[in-house]
Amino acid sequence: MTLNLFLAWSWFAHGQLTQMALAYAISQFAALGKPFVLKRLRQFEAVQSAIESDALGSPGFPPTEKEVDKFLVELENHPPTTVENQLVRLFSALPSWVQEEDIHRGNIPGIGESLEKDSQVRHYMRSYRSTTALEAHQKSRYYIWSHLYWAWCGMRKGVYHDAKWYDFIYDSTMDDFDGGMKHLASALHTIEDSYSPGHTQRTSGVGTITDVYYWPDTMPNHKQLDEPGGEYYNLAKQASGAFILCLLINLDQEESVYVADCGNKMNTYFRAQL
């Protein structure tokens, strides 16, 4: 197995899938006009950009912003608005965080499963040859659900920061929001992997999961994933965009509303016949 084969999905598809999903979610969310949440997110972007400019000389991650802007233009047929540009910059680290989910000791070919328990749960695969497809599906599905929930909690906590007297010493607002984004990255990586033909078998069209693979059995076919425009690539893009949007539109909602909305999407995108 070559390095390029191993990293094909991680360093190309994961990055581009997340960029396209972000473009879709930002386009839809900005159009909804939720003034309080948008105001808070724009404040976060201003603070984040100021910190990055001071520390690094420039804000954001221009390569990612350029790609997401390109996808926004394709969606809307006009240049991104000021608000959209601010949201793109705020989330510009997300695609690289999704990619980095592949870097862990449990993903070392040949020995990973002995170094890390359930090492392939985050990749929607069977961690051991003895793991059943149903068990792998249930564990990975719960992994996604949990990280999405904690993503919503962290991001919402940042948006509705409860001011403390000691905020002038340490204000946790941005840390809470960024922590939520990192949980979102973990969830998105597994969501995207679940559509990889080298990880699962899904039916054409509706995408019902009918098998979950053991990594060493399918690793040589990983190159087929690096095909933008393919059916499962497009399904992965749709699912990722739907879950990002689900978080954003529910940042001003109570927990029960978010849980119901996210639960409906889990049932839509992770139906299985195993």
WOGIWO-V125837 format. One record per backbone hydrogen bond with DSSP energy under -1.0 kcal/mol. CO is the residue of the C=O (numbers start at 0). NH is the residue of the N-H. If there is no record, write none. Layout:
CO_NH, CO_NH
This chain:
1_5, 2_6, 6_10, 7_11, 7_12, 8_13, 11_15, 12_16, 13_17, 14_18, 15_19, 16_20, 17_21, 18_22, 19_23, 20_24, 21_25, 22_26, 23_27, 24_28, 25_29, 26_30, 32_34, 33_37, 34_38, 35_39, 36_40, 37_41, 38_42, 39_43, 40_44, 41_45, 42_46, 43_47, 44_48, 45_49, 46_50, 47_51, 48_52, 49_53, 50_54, 51_55, 52_56, 60_64, 61_65, 62_66, 63_67, 64_68, 65_69, 66_70, 67_71, 68_72, 69_73, 70_74, 71_75, 72_76, 80_84, 81_85, 82_86, 83_87, 84_88, 85_89, 86_90, 88_91, 90_93, 92_96, 93_97, 94_98, 95_99, 97_100, 98_101, 99_102, 101_103, 103_106, 104_107, 107_111, 110_113, 111_114, 111_115, 115_118, 117_120, 119_122, 119_124, 120_123, 127_130, 131_135, 132_136, 133_137, 134_138, 135_139, 136_140, 137_141, 138_142, 139_143, 140_144, 141_145, 142_146, 143_147, 144_148, 145_149, 146_150, 147_151, 148_152, 149_153, 150_154, 151_155, 152_156, 153_157, 154_158, 155_159, 157_160, 163_166, 165_168, 165_169, 171_175, 172_176, 173_177, 174_178, 175_179, 176_180, 177_181, 178_182, 179_183, 180_184, 181_185, 182_186, 183_187, 184_188, 185_189, 186_190, 187_191, 188_192, 189_193, 191_194, 192_195, 195_198, 195_199, 198_212, 200_209, 200_210, 202_206, 203_205, 207_202, 208_272, 210_200, 212_125, 213_216, 214_217, 214_218, 217_220, 218_221, 220_223, 221_224, 222_225, 224_226, 226_229, 229_233, 230_234, 231_235, 232_236, 233_237, 234_238, 235_239, 236_240, 237_241, 238_242, 239_243, 240_244, 241_245, 242_246, 243_247, 244_248, 247_250, 249_252, 253_257, 254_258, 255_259, 256_260, 257_261, 258_262, 259_263, 260_264, 261_265, 262_266, 263_267, 264_268, 265_269, 270_208
